[in-house]
Amino acid sequence: MVEPVEPGMDVEAPVLVTGGTGTLGRAVVRGLLARGRAVRVLSRRPRPVGGREPYQWATGDLATGEGADAAVTGAGVIVHCATTLGRGDVAATRNLAEAAHRGGSRPHLVYISIVGVDRVPLPYYRAKLAAERVVVESGLPWSILRATQFHDLIARITDAQRLSPVALALAGVCFQPVAAQEVAERLAALATGEPAGRVPDMGGPRVRDHAELTRATLGARGRHRPVLPLRLPGAVFRGYRAGGHLAPDRAVGRITYEEYLAGTVR
C-alpha cells in the first residue's frame, strides 16, 4: 500500500528507497531530499503514527512480494538497500525487479553490495553476489556499488563483547571501515545520474588491523581490557586474512574510524 500524495508534496517520479528506515536507507533518503528529489520509502511496517516526513511511504514485504507492485508504481529510480542478511536477499531482489517490470516504467535500479562478495565465501556474501546477478540480468537499467564494512559493524563486534573480561579480535584480519553516510551520498549521486553498471568500489580511508580497531573502540567506550587475537579456521577466514574484502586502491572515504567513534560515545 502506498500513501496518497498529500497537498503540497512533490509529485515528480519518486525515487523508491527499499530499506529506507535502516541506517543506510535513512541516510540515502536524506541525501536524495537534499538534492531536491521526491522520495518514496518502502518498509514492512506502516509509517509511525504522527510521522510527517516529506516523502511518501509504501508498506510491503519484498520477501513475499506483497505490496511490491504498488511500491514501484511511478518510480523512476529504485535504490535497493533492504537486506535480510542473506536469508532472503536473492528472492527479495527478484521480487523487486519483477514488480518493476510489471509496472512498465523500467526504473533505474541502484543496488548496494559488498567488496569481496566474489572472493570471500561467506554465505551472506554469496547471497549478495547472487542478488547482483539478478540485478544485472533483470533487463532494467542498473548501477551496482560495492562498499567495505561500515563503521558501526566494526564497532558492534567489540560492543557485543562488553561483558567479557577480554576482547577478542580476528588474528591476521584487517578491515577498511567506511562511513555509512558517505556510501549513502554515493548512492544518492548514482540515483540522480544515468545508469552506470558496476561502478568503482568504495572503501574507507585506511586499512586497519582488527586488533587496532578493537583497541580504538574500547578506548572510546572507556573500557580497559586485554585484546586477544583469535585465529579462526576455514575458507571464510582465509579469505578475510587474504584481504578479499578490502579495496586499498579505492580508499575514497574521508571519515576515519576514530571520528565515527567520537560521534557515538555513550
DOZANU-639053 format. One record per residue: residue number from 1; residue in one letter; x, y, z of N, C-alpha, C in turn; chain. Coordinates in Angstrom, 1 decimal. Layout:
<rs>
    i  aa     nc1     nc2     nc3    cac1    cac2    cac3     cc1     cc2     cc3  ch
  NUM   a       X       Y       Z       X       Y       Z       X       Y       Z   A
...
</rs>
This chain:
<rs>
    i  aa     nc1     nc2     nc3    cac1    cac2    cac3     cc1     cc2     cc3  ch
    1   m     0.8    -1.2     0.0     0.0     0.0     0.0     0.9     1.2     0.0   A
    2   v     0.5     2.2    -0.8     1.3     3.5    -0.9     0.3     4.6    -0.4   A
    3   e     0.9     5.4     0.5     0.1     6.5     1.0    -0.3     7.5    -0.2   A
    4   p    -1.5     8.1    -0.1    -1.8     9.1    -1.1    -0.9    10.3    -0.9   A
    5   v    -0.7    11.0    -2.1     0.1    12.2    -2.0    -0.6    13.3    -1.3   A
    6   e     0.1    13.9    -0.3    -0.5    15.0     0.4    -0.4    16.3    -0.3   A
    7   p    -1.4    17.2    -0.1    -1.3    18.5    -0.7     0.1    19.2    -0.5   A
    8   g     0.7    19.7    -1.6     2.0    20.4    -1.5     3.1    19.4    -1.6   A
    9   m     2.9    18.1    -1.6     4.0    17.2    -1.8     4.5    17.1    -3.2   A
   10   d     5.8    17.0    -3.5     6.3    16.9    -4.8     5.7    15.7    -5.5   A
   11   v     5.2    15.8    -6.7     4.6    14.7    -7.4     5.4    14.2    -8.6   A
   12   e     6.7    14.7    -8.8     7.5    14.1    -9.8     7.8    12.6    -9.5   A
   13   a     8.3    11.9   -10.5     8.5    10.5   -10.4     9.5    10.3    -9.2   A
   14   p     9.0     9.6    -8.2     9.8     9.5    -7.0    11.0     8.5    -7.1   A
   15   v    12.0     8.6    -6.2    13.0     7.6    -6.1    12.5     6.7    -5.0   A
   16   l    12.3     5.4    -5.2    11.9     4.4    -4.2    13.2     3.9    -3.5   A
   17   v    13.2     4.0    -2.2    14.3     3.5    -1.4    13.8     2.3    -0.6   A
   18   t    14.3     1.1    -0.9    13.9     0.0    -0.1    14.8     0.0     1.1   A
   19   g    14.3    -0.5     2.3    15.1    -0.5     3.5    15.4     1.0     3.9   A
   20   g    14.4     1.8     3.6    14.6     3.3     3.8    14.5     3.7     5.3   A
   21   t    14.2     2.7     6.2    14.2     3.0     7.6    15.5     2.5     8.3   A
   22   g    16.4     1.9     7.6    17.6     1.4     8.2    18.7     2.4     8.2   A
   23   t    19.8     2.1     8.7    20.9     3.1     8.9    21.3     3.6     7.5   A
   24   l    21.6     2.8     6.6    22.0     3.3     5.2    20.8     3.9     4.5   A
   25   g    19.7     3.3     4.6    18.5     3.8     3.8    18.1     5.2     4.3   A
   26   r    18.1     5.4     5.6    17.7     6.7     6.1    18.7     7.8     5.6   A
   27   a    20.0     7.5     5.5    21.0     8.4     5.0    20.8     8.7     3.5   A
   28   v    20.4     7.6     2.8    20.1     7.8     1.3    18.9     8.7     1.2   A
   29   v    17.9     8.5     2.0    16.7     9.4     1.9    17.1    10.8     2.1   A
   30   r    17.9    11.1     3.2    18.3    12.4     3.4    19.1    13.0     2.3   A
   31   g    20.0    12.2     1.7    20.8    12.7     0.5    19.9    13.0    -0.7   A
   32   l    18.9    12.2    -0.9    18.0    12.5    -2.1    17.2    13.7    -1.8   A
   33   l    16.6    13.9    -0.6    15.8    15.0    -0.3    16.7    16.3    -0.4   A
   34   a    18.0    16.2     0.0    18.8    17.4    -0.1    19.1    17.8    -1.6   A
   35   r    19.0    16.8    -2.5    19.1    17.0    -3.9    17.8    17.5    -4.5   A
   36   g    16.8    17.6    -3.7    15.5    18.1    -4.3    14.7    17.0    -4.9   A
   37   r    15.0    15.7    -4.7    14.3    14.7    -5.3    13.1    14.2    -4.5   A
   38   a    12.0    13.8    -5.2    10.9    13.2    -4.5    11.3    11.8    -4.1   A
   39   v    10.9    11.4    -2.9    11.3    10.1    -2.4    10.1     9.3    -1.9   A
   40   r    10.1     8.0    -2.1     9.2     7.1    -1.5     9.9     6.0    -0.8   A
   41   v     9.6     5.7     0.5    10.3     4.8     1.3     9.4     3.5     1.4   A
   42   l    10.1     2.3     1.1     9.4     1.1     1.3     9.8     0.4     2.6   A
   43   s     8.8     0.1     3.4     9.0    -0.6     4.7     8.0    -1.7     4.9   A
   44   r     8.4    -2.6     5.7     7.4    -3.7     6.1     6.4    -3.2     7.0   A
   45   r     6.7    -2.1     7.7     5.8    -1.5     8.7     5.1    -0.2     8.2   A
   46   p     3.9     0.0     8.7     3.3     1.3     8.3     4.1     2.5     8.9   A
   47   r     3.8     3.7     8.3     4.5     4.9     8.8     4.1     5.1    10.3   A
   48   p     5.1     5.4    11.2     4.8     5.6    12.6     3.7     6.7    12.7   A
   49   v     2.8     6.5    13.7     1.8     7.4    14.0     2.4     8.8    14.2   A
   50   g     1.8     9.8    13.5     2.3    11.2    13.7     3.5    11.5    12.8   A
   51   g     4.0    10.5    12.0     5.1    10.8    11.1     4.7    11.7    10.0   A
   52   r     5.4    12.8     9.8     5.1    13.8     8.8     6.4    14.1     7.9   A
   53   e     7.2    13.1     7.7     8.4    13.3     6.9     8.0    13.7     5.5   A
   54   p     8.8    14.5     4.8     8.5    15.0     3.5     8.7    13.9     2.4   A
   55   y     8.2    12.7     2.5     8.3    11.7     1.5     7.1    10.8     1.6   A
   56   q     6.9    10.0     0.5     5.8     9.1     0.5     6.2     7.8     1.3   A
   57   w     5.3     7.0     1.7     5.5     5.8     2.4     4.8     4.7     1.8   A
   58   a     5.5     3.6     1.5     4.8     2.4     0.9     5.1     1.2     1.9   A
   59   t     4.1     0.4     2.1     4.2    -0.7     3.0     4.1    -2.0     2.2   A
   60   g     5.1    -2.8     2.4     5.2    -4.1     1.7     6.3    -4.9     2.1   A
   61   d     6.3    -6.2     1.7     7.3    -7.1     2.1     8.0    -7.8     0.8   A
   62   l     9.2    -7.4     0.6     9.9    -7.9    -0.6    10.1    -9.4    -0.6   A
   63   a    10.2   -10.0     0.6    10.4   -11.4     0.8     9.3   -12.2     0.1   A
   64   t     8.1   -11.7     0.2     6.9   -12.4    -0.4     6.4   -11.7    -1.7   A
   65   g     6.9   -10.4    -1.8     6.4    -9.7    -3.0     5.2    -8.9    -2.7   A
   66   e     4.6    -9.0    -1.5     3.4    -8.3    -1.1     3.7    -6.8    -1.1   A
   67   g     2.8    -6.1    -1.8     3.0    -4.6    -1.8     4.0    -4.1    -2.8   A
   68   a     4.8    -5.0    -3.4     5.9    -4.5    -4.3     5.4    -3.8    -5.5   A
   69   d     4.3    -4.3    -6.1     3.8    -3.6    -7.3     3.3    -2.2    -7.0   A
   70   a     2.6    -2.0    -5.9     2.2    -0.6    -5.6     3.4     0.2    -5.3   A
   71   a     4.4    -0.3    -4.6     5.6     0.5    -4.2     6.3     1.0    -5.4   A
   72   v     6.5     0.2    -6.4     7.3     0.6    -7.6     6.5     1.4    -8.6   A
   73   t     5.2     1.5    -8.5     4.4     2.2    -9.5     4.8     3.7    -9.5   A
   74   g     5.2     4.1   -10.7     5.5     5.5   -10.9     6.9     5.9   -10.5   A
   75   a     7.7     4.9    -9.9     9.1     5.3    -9.5    10.0     5.3   -10.7   A
   76   g    10.8     6.4   -10.8    11.8     6.5   -11.9    13.1     5.8   -11.6   A
   77   v    13.4     5.7   -10.3    14.6     5.1    -9.8    14.3     4.3    -8.6   A
   78   i    15.0     3.1    -8.4    14.9     2.4    -7.2    16.3     2.2    -6.6   A
   79   v    16.5     2.6    -5.3    17.7     2.4    -4.6    17.4     1.2    -3.6   A
   80   h    18.0     0.1    -3.9    17.7    -1.2    -3.1    18.7    -1.3    -2.0   A
   81   c    18.3    -0.9    -0.8    19.1    -1.0     0.4    18.7    -2.1     1.3   A
   82   a    17.5    -2.6     1.1    16.9    -3.6     2.0    17.7    -4.9     2.0   A
   83   t    17.9    -5.5     3.2    18.6    -6.8     3.3    18.1    -7.6     4.4   A
   84   t    18.1    -8.9     4.2    17.7    -9.9     5.2    19.0   -10.6     5.8   A
   85   l    20.1   -10.0     5.5    21.4   -10.5     5.9    21.7   -11.9     5.3   A
   86   g    21.1   -12.0     4.0    21.4   -13.2     3.2    20.3   -14.2     3.1   A
   87   r    19.4   -14.2     4.1    18.4   -15.3     4.2    17.5   -15.2     3.0   A
   88   g    17.1   -14.0     2.6    16.1   -13.9     1.5    16.5   -12.8     0.5   A
   89   d    17.7   -12.4     0.5    18.1   -11.3    -0.4    17.9   -11.5    -1.8   A
   90   v    18.2   -12.8    -2.3    18.0   -13.1    -3.7    16.5   -13.0    -4.1   A
   91   a    15.7   -13.7    -3.3    14.3   -13.7    -3.6    13.7   -12.2    -3.5   A
   92   a    14.1   -11.5    -2.6    13.6   -10.1    -2.4    14.0    -9.2    -3.6   A
   93   t    15.3    -9.4    -4.1    15.7    -8.6    -5.2    15.0    -9.1    -6.5   A
   94   r    14.7   -10.3    -6.6    14.0   -10.8    -7.8    12.6   -10.3    -7.8   A
   95   n    11.9   -10.4    -6.6    10.5    -9.9    -6.5    10.5    -8.4    -6.8   A
   96   l    11.5    -7.6    -6.4    11.5    -6.2    -6.7    11.7    -6.0    -8.2   A
   97   a    12.6    -6.7    -8.8    12.8    -6.5   -10.3    11.6    -6.9   -11.1   A
   98   e    10.9    -8.0   -10.7     9.8    -8.4   -11.4     8.6    -7.4   -11.3   A
   99   a     8.5    -6.8   -10.1     7.5    -5.8    -9.9     7.7    -4.6   -10.7   A
  100   a     9.0    -4.2   -10.8     9.4    -3.1   -11.6     9.0    -3.3   -13.1   A
  101   h     9.2    -4.6   -13.6     8.9    -4.9   -15.0     7.3    -4.8   -15.2   A
  102   r     6.6    -5.3   -14.2     5.1    -5.3   -14.3     4.6    -3.8   -14.3   A
  103   g     5.4    -2.9   -13.6     5.0    -1.5   -13.6     5.1    -0.9   -15.0   A
  104   g     6.0    -1.4   -15.8     6.1    -0.9   -17.2     7.0     0.3   -17.4   A
  105   s     7.6     0.9   -16.3     8.4     2.1   -16.5     9.9     1.9   -16.6   A
  106   r    10.3     0.7   -16.4    11.8     0.3   -16.4    12.6     1.3   -15.6   A
  107   p    12.4     1.4   -14.3    13.2     2.3   -13.5    14.7     1.9   -13.4   A
  108   h    15.5     2.8   -13.2    16.9     2.6   -12.9    17.1     2.0   -11.6   A
  109   l    17.7     0.8   -11.5    17.8     0.0   -10.3    19.2     0.2    -9.7   A
  110   v    19.4     0.8    -8.6    20.7     1.0    -7.9    20.8     0.0    -6.8   A
  111   y    21.8    -0.7    -6.8    22.0    -1.8    -5.7    23.3    -1.6    -5.0   A
  112   i    23.2    -1.7    -3.6    24.4    -1.7    -2.8    24.8    -3.1    -2.4   A
  113   s    26.1    -3.4    -2.7    26.7    -4.7    -2.4    27.9    -4.5    -1.6   A
  114   i    28.7    -5.5    -1.4    29.9    -5.5    -0.5    31.1    -5.9    -1.3   A
  115   v    32.2    -5.2    -1.0    33.5    -5.6    -1.6    33.9    -7.0    -1.1   A
  116   g    34.3    -7.8    -2.0    34.7    -9.2    -1.7    33.6   -10.2    -1.8   A
  117   v    32.4    -9.9    -2.3    31.4   -10.9    -2.4    31.8   -12.0    -3.4   A
  118   d    32.7   -11.7    -4.3    33.2   -12.7    -5.2    34.5   -13.4    -4.8   A
  119   r    35.0   -13.0    -3.6    36.3   -13.5    -3.1    36.3   -14.2    -1.8   A
  120   v    35.3   -13.8    -0.9    35.2   -14.4     0.4    33.9   -15.3     0.5   A
  121   p    34.1   -16.6     0.7    32.9   -17.5     0.6    32.0   -17.5     1.8   A
  122   l    31.7   -16.3     2.4    30.7   -16.1     3.5    29.3   -16.3     2.9   A
  123   p    28.4   -17.1     3.5    27.1   -17.3     2.9    26.4   -15.9     2.6   A
  124   y    26.5   -14.9     3.5    25.9   -13.7     3.2    26.4   -13.0     1.9   A
  125   y    27.8   -13.1     1.8    28.4   -12.6     0.6    27.9   -13.3    -0.7   A
  126   r    27.8   -14.6    -0.6    27.3   -15.4    -1.7    25.9   -15.0    -2.1   A
  127   a    25.1   -14.7    -1.1    23.7   -14.2    -1.4    23.7   -12.8    -2.1   A
  128   k    24.6   -11.9    -1.6    24.7   -10.6    -2.2    25.2   -10.7    -3.6   A
  129   l    26.1   -11.6    -3.9    26.6   -11.8    -5.3    25.5   -12.3    -6.2   A
  130   a    24.7   -13.3    -5.6    23.6   -13.8    -6.4    22.6   -12.7    -6.7   A
  131   a    22.4   -11.8    -5.7    21.4   -10.7    -5.9    22.0    -9.7    -6.9   A
  132   e    23.3    -9.6    -7.0    23.9    -8.7    -8.0    23.5    -9.3    -9.4   A
  133   r    23.6   -10.6    -9.5    23.3   -11.2   -10.8    21.9   -11.0   -11.2   A
  134   v    21.0   -11.0   -10.2    19.6   -10.7   -10.5    19.4    -9.3   -11.1   A
  135   v    20.1    -8.4   -10.5    20.1    -7.0   -11.0    20.6    -6.9   -12.4   A
  136   v    21.8    -7.5   -12.6    22.4    -7.5   -13.9    21.5    -8.1   -15.0   A
  137   e    20.9    -9.2   -14.7    20.1    -9.9   -15.6    18.6    -9.5   -15.7   A
  138   s    18.3    -8.5   -14.9    16.9    -8.1   -14.8    16.3    -7.5   -16.0   A
  139   g    17.1    -7.0   -16.9    16.6    -6.3   -18.1    16.3    -4.8   -17.8   A
  140   l    16.5    -4.4   -16.5    16.4    -3.0   -16.1    17.7    -2.2   -16.3   A
  141   p    17.7    -0.9   -16.5    18.9    -0.2   -16.4    19.4    -0.2   -14.9   A
  142   w    20.7    -0.4   -14.7    21.2    -0.7   -13.4    22.5     0.0   -13.1   A
  143   s    22.8     0.1   -11.8    24.1     0.5   -11.2    24.3    -0.3   -10.0   A
  144   i    25.5    -0.8    -9.8    25.9    -1.5    -8.6    27.1    -0.9    -7.9   A
  145   l    27.0    -0.6    -6.6    28.2    -0.1    -5.9    28.5    -1.2    -4.8   A
  146   r    29.8    -1.5    -4.7    30.3    -2.4    -3.6    31.0    -1.5    -2.6   A
  147   a    30.8    -1.7    -1.4    31.5    -0.9    -0.3    32.1    -1.8     0.7   A
  148   t    33.1    -1.3     1.4    33.7    -2.1     2.5    32.8    -2.0     3.7   A
  149   q    33.2    -2.6     4.8    32.4    -2.7     6.0    32.1    -1.3     6.6   A
  150   f    30.9    -1.1     7.1    30.5     0.2     7.7    31.2     0.3     9.1   A
  151   h    31.4     1.5     9.5    32.0     1.7    10.9    31.2     1.0    12.0   A
  152   d    29.8     1.1    11.9    29.0     0.6    13.0    29.1    -0.9    13.1   A
  153   l    29.4    -1.6    12.0    29.6    -3.1    12.1    30.8    -3.4    12.8   A
  154   i    31.9    -2.7    12.5    33.2    -3.0    13.3    33.0    -2.7    14.7   A
  155   a    32.3    -1.6    15.1    32.1    -1.3    16.5    31.3    -2.4    17.2   A
  156   r    30.3    -2.9    16.5    29.4    -3.9    17.1    30.1    -5.1    17.5   A
  157   i    31.1    -5.5    16.7    31.9    -6.7    17.0    32.5    -6.6    18.4   A
  158   t    33.0    -5.4    18.7    33.6    -5.2    20.1    32.5    -5.0    21.1   A
  159   d    31.5    -4.2    20.8    30.5    -3.9    21.8    29.7    -5.2    22.2   A
  160   a    29.6    -6.1    21.3    28.9    -7.4    21.7    29.7    -8.2    22.8   A
  161   q    30.9    -7.8    23.0    31.7    -8.5    24.0    31.9    -7.7    25.3   A
  162   r    31.0    -6.7    25.5    31.2    -5.7    26.6    31.2    -6.4    27.9   A
  163   l    30.6    -7.6    28.1    30.5    -8.2    29.4    31.7    -9.2    29.6   A
  164   s    32.5    -9.3    28.6    33.7   -10.3    28.7    34.9    -9.6    29.3   A
  165   p    35.7   -10.3    30.1    36.9    -9.7    30.7    38.0    -9.4    29.7   A
  166   v    37.9   -10.0    28.5    38.8    -9.8    27.4    38.0    -9.5    26.1   A
  167   a    38.7    -8.8    25.2    38.1    -8.6    23.9    38.8    -9.4    22.8   A
  168   l    38.1   -10.1    22.1    38.7   -10.9    21.0    38.7   -10.2    19.7   A
  169   a    39.8   -10.3    19.0    40.0    -9.7    17.6    40.4   -10.8    16.7   A
  170   l    40.0   -10.7    15.4    40.4   -11.7    14.4    41.8   -11.5    14.1   A
  171   a    42.6   -12.6    14.4    44.0   -12.6    14.1    44.3   -12.5    12.6   A
  172   g    45.2   -11.6    12.2    45.6   -11.6    10.8    44.6   -11.0     9.9   A
  173   v    43.5   -10.4    10.4    42.5    -9.8     9.6    42.5    -8.3     9.7   A
  174   c    42.4    -7.6     8.6    42.2    -6.2     8.6    40.9    -5.8     8.0   A
  175   f    40.4    -4.6     8.4    39.2    -4.1     7.8    39.5    -2.7     7.3   A
  176   q    38.6    -2.2     6.5    38.7    -0.9     5.9    37.4    -0.1     6.1   A
  177   p    37.1     0.2     7.3    35.7     0.7     7.6    35.4     2.0     6.9   A
  178   v    34.2     2.2     6.5    33.8     3.3     5.7    32.5     3.9     6.4   A
  179   a    32.3     5.2     6.3    31.1     5.8     6.9    29.9     5.5     6.1   A
  180   a    28.8     5.0     6.7    27.5     4.7     6.0    27.0     6.0     5.3   A
  181   q    27.2     7.2     5.9    26.6     8.4     5.3    27.4     8.7     4.0   A
  182   e    28.7     8.3     4.0    29.4     8.6     2.7    29.0     7.6     1.6   A
  183   v    28.7     6.4     2.0    28.2     5.4     1.0    26.8     5.9     0.5   A
  184   a    26.0     6.4     1.5    24.7     6.9     1.1    24.8     8.1     0.1   A
  185   e    25.8     9.0     0.3    26.0    10.1    -0.6    26.3     9.6    -2.0   A
  186   r    27.1     8.5    -2.1    27.4     8.0    -3.4    26.2     7.3    -4.0   A
  187   l    25.4     6.6    -3.2    24.2     6.0    -3.8    23.2     7.1    -4.3   A
  188   a    23.1     8.2    -3.5    22.2     9.3    -3.9    22.7     9.9    -5.2   A
  189   a    24.0    10.0    -5.4    24.5    10.6    -6.6    24.3     9.6    -7.8   A
  190   l    24.4     8.3    -7.6    24.1     7.3    -8.6    22.6     7.4    -9.0   A
  191   a    21.8     7.5    -8.0    20.4     7.6    -8.2    19.9     8.8    -9.1   A
  192   t    20.7     9.8    -9.0    20.3    11.1    -9.7    21.1    11.2   -11.0   A
  193   g    21.8    10.1   -11.4    22.6    10.1   -12.6    22.1     9.0   -13.5   A
  194   e    22.8     8.8   -14.6    22.5     7.8   -15.6    22.9     6.4   -15.1   A
  195   p    22.3     5.4   -15.5    22.7     4.0   -15.1    24.2     3.8   -15.5   A
  196   a    25.0     3.3   -14.6    26.4     3.2   -14.8    27.0     1.8   -14.7   A
  197   g    26.2     0.8   -14.5    26.7    -0.6   -14.4    27.4    -0.7   -13.1   A
  198   r    28.4    -1.6   -13.1    29.3    -1.8   -11.9    30.2    -0.6   -11.8   A
  199   v    30.0     0.2   -10.8    30.9     1.4   -10.6    32.1     1.0    -9.7   A
  200   p    33.1     1.8    -9.6    34.3     1.5    -8.8    33.9     1.3    -7.3   A
  201   d    34.6     0.4    -6.7    34.3     0.1    -5.3    34.6     1.3    -4.4   A
  202   m    34.0     1.2    -3.2    34.2     2.4    -2.3    34.7     1.8    -0.9   A
  203   g    35.9     2.2    -0.5    36.4     1.8     0.7    36.7     3.0     1.7   A
  204   g    36.9     2.7     2.9    37.2     3.7     3.9    38.6     4.2     3.7   A
  205   p    39.0     5.2     4.5    40.2     5.9     4.3    41.5     5.1     4.6   A
  206   r    41.4     4.1     5.4    42.6     3.3     5.8    42.2     1.8     6.0   A
  207   v    43.2     1.0     5.7    43.1    -0.4     6.0    43.7    -0.6     7.4   A
  208   r    43.0    -1.2     8.4    43.4    -1.2     9.8    43.3    -2.7    10.3   A
  209   d    44.3    -3.0    11.1    44.3    -4.3    11.8    43.1    -4.4    12.7   A
  210   h    42.4    -5.6    12.8    41.2    -5.7    13.6    41.6    -5.4    15.1   A
  211   a    42.7    -5.9    15.6    43.1    -5.6    16.9    43.2    -4.1    17.2   A
  212   e    43.8    -3.4    16.3    43.9    -2.0    16.4    42.5    -1.3    16.5   A
  213   l    41.6    -1.7    15.6    40.3    -1.2    15.7    39.6    -1.5    17.0   A
  214   t    39.8    -2.7    17.5    39.2    -3.2    18.7    39.7    -2.3    19.9   A
  215   r    41.0    -2.0    19.9    41.5    -1.2    21.0    40.9     0.3    20.9   A
  216   a    40.8     0.7    19.7    40.2     2.1    19.5    38.8     2.1    20.0   A
  217   t    38.0     1.1    19.7    36.6     1.0    20.2    36.6     1.0    21.7   A
  218   l    37.4     0.1    22.3    37.4     0.0    23.8    37.8     1.4    24.4   A
  219   g    38.8     2.0    23.8    39.2     3.3    24.4    38.1     4.3    24.3   A
  220   a    37.4     4.4    23.2    36.3     5.3    23.0    35.1     5.1    24.0   A
  221   r    35.0     3.8    24.3    33.9     3.4    25.3    34.3     3.5    26.7   A
  222   g    35.6     3.9    27.0    36.1     3.9    28.3    36.3     2.6    29.0   A
  223   r    36.5     1.6    28.2    36.8     0.2    28.7    38.2    -0.1    28.6   A
  224   h    38.7    -0.8    29.6    40.2    -1.2    29.6    40.3    -2.6    29.8   A
  225   r    40.6    -3.4    28.8    40.8    -4.8    29.0    41.7    -5.4    27.9   A
  226   p    42.3    -6.5    28.1    43.2    -7.1    27.1    42.5    -7.4    25.8   A
  227   v    43.2    -7.3    24.7    42.7    -7.7    23.4    43.5    -8.9    23.0   A
  228   l    42.8   -10.0    22.8    43.4   -11.3    22.4    43.1   -11.6    21.0   A
  229   p    44.1   -12.0    20.2    43.9   -12.4    18.8    43.3   -13.8    18.8   A
  230   l    42.3   -14.0    17.9    41.7   -15.3    17.7    41.8   -15.7    16.2   A
  231   r    42.5   -16.7    16.0    42.7   -17.2    14.6    41.6   -18.3    14.4   A
  232   l    40.7   -18.0    13.4    39.7   -19.0    13.1    40.0   -19.7    11.9   A
  233   p    39.6   -21.0    11.8    39.9   -21.8    10.6    38.8   -21.6     9.5   A
  234   g    39.1   -22.2     8.4    38.1   -22.3     7.4    38.4   -21.3     6.2   A
  235   a    37.6   -21.6     5.1    37.8   -20.8     3.9    37.4   -19.3     4.0   A
  236   v    36.4   -19.1     4.8    35.9   -17.7     5.0    37.0   -16.9     5.6   A
  237   f    37.6   -17.3     6.7    38.6   -16.5     7.4    39.9   -16.5     6.6   A
  238   r    40.2   -17.5     5.8    41.4   -17.4     4.9    41.1   -16.3     3.9   A
  239   g    39.9   -16.2     3.4    39.6   -15.1     2.5    39.7   -13.7     3.2   A
  240   y    39.3   -13.6     4.5    39.5   -12.4     5.2    41.0   -12.1     5.4   A
  241   r    41.7   -13.1     5.8    43.2   -12.8     6.0    43.9   -12.5     4.8   A
  242   a    43.4   -13.0     3.6    44.0   -12.6     2.3    43.6   -11.2     1.9   A
  243   g    42.6   -10.6     2.6    42.2    -9.2     2.2    41.2    -9.2     1.1   A
  244   g    40.5   -10.3     0.9    39.5   -10.3    -0.2    38.4    -9.3    -0.1   A
  245   h    38.2    -8.8     1.1    37.1    -7.9     1.4    37.5    -6.4     1.4   A
  246   l    38.8    -6.2     1.0    39.4    -4.8     1.1    39.5    -4.2    -0.3   A
  247   a    39.6    -2.9    -0.3    39.7    -2.1    -1.5    40.8    -1.0    -1.3   A
  248   p    42.0    -1.4    -1.1    43.0    -0.4    -0.7    43.3     0.6    -1.8   A
  249   d    43.0     0.2    -3.1    43.2     1.2    -4.2    41.9     2.1    -4.3   A
  250   r    40.9     1.9    -3.5    39.7     2.7    -3.6    39.4     3.3    -2.2   A
  251   a    40.4     3.8    -1.5    40.3     4.4    -0.2    39.8     5.8    -0.3   A
  252   v    38.5     5.9    -0.7    38.0     7.2    -1.1    37.2     7.8     0.1   A
  253   g    36.9     7.0     1.1    36.2     7.5     2.3    37.0     8.6     3.0   A
  254   r    36.3     9.5     3.6    37.1    10.6     4.3    37.0    10.5     5.8   A
  255   i    35.8    10.0     6.3    35.6    10.0     7.8    36.4     8.8     8.4   A
  256   t    37.2     9.1     9.3    38.0     8.0    10.0    37.2     7.2    11.0   A
  257   y    37.7     6.1    11.4    37.0     5.3    12.4    37.0     6.0    13.7   A
  258   e    38.1     6.7    14.1    38.1     7.5    15.3    37.1     8.6    15.3   A
  259   e    36.9     9.3    14.2    35.9    10.3    14.1    34.5     9.7    14.2   A
  260   y    34.3     8.6    13.7    33.0     7.9    13.9    32.8     7.6    15.4   A
  261   l    33.8     7.0    16.0    33.7     6.7    17.4    33.4     7.9    18.3   A
  262   a    34.0     9.0    17.9    33.8    10.3    18.7    32.4    10.7    18.7   A
  263   g    31.7    10.4    17.6    30.3    10.8    17.5    29.3     9.8    18.1   A
  264   t    29.8     8.7    18.6    28.9     7.7    19.2    29.2     7.3    20.6   A
  265   v    30.1     8.2    21.3    30.4     7.8    22.7    29.2     7.9    23.5   A
  266   r    29.0     6.9    24.3    27.9     6.8    25.2    28.2     6.3    26.6   A
</rs>
